[in-house]
Amino acid sequence: MHVVQSCQQTLKDRGDPTNFWQRIANDCTEISARDLRACGKSRVAAVPPCWEISTSQFAQATVMSSALLFRVAALSGASAILLGAFGAHGLQKSVSDLKLLKSWDTAAHYHLIHALPMCLAAILDNTTAGWLFGAGTALFSGSLYVLVLSGKRWLGAITPIGGLLLTAGWIALALGSNDWSALRGAARKGD
């Protein structure tokens, strides 16, 4: 296979480059984003059609996806604070049912709690877990918010689906990342 020299050197520094390129040739689904980013701007040649993009384009798309996820997570946390404050101060005037107010409080609590692992998933480049947290929060907390505001109790049937997605997000976070260097790097930047 034709490979740019700098990419070969990078892979030699990381371990067994022949195994890496053999994996690309055999099954493109086994290659991690980290392996591809190690190649910089090289172009992968003579590989299955799904790898006919440059590794830098793939790495850039992955970084953009993680950056978008991080922004969504940060905005989710901010909106959780605002919705929690609205529930504590503004909602009590229009909703007299204590059970509904407790539902709002639960929604805001889960909303805020799950903004944090969404940020962590973005830092770890585990977008699957991050988007599961996002979808789970939207369905779990969103259905409770709308239930309280509209009084339509049937929306409570959607809430457990959101709970399942949140659980799947935690599982994906646990199983999805063997590369903790991203987290260590983020911690070092804060020093």
Buried (B, 14 or more C-beta within 10 A) or exposed (E): EEBBEEBBEBBEEEEEBEEBBEBBBEEBEEBBBBBBBBBBEBBBEEBEEEBEEBBBEBBEEBEEBBEBBBEBBBEBBEBBEEBBEBBEEEBEEEBEEEEBBEBBBBBBBBBBBBBEBBBBBBBBBBBBBBBBBBBBBBBBBBBBBBBBBEEEEEBEEBBEBBBEBBEBBBEBBEEBBEBEEBEEEEEEEEE
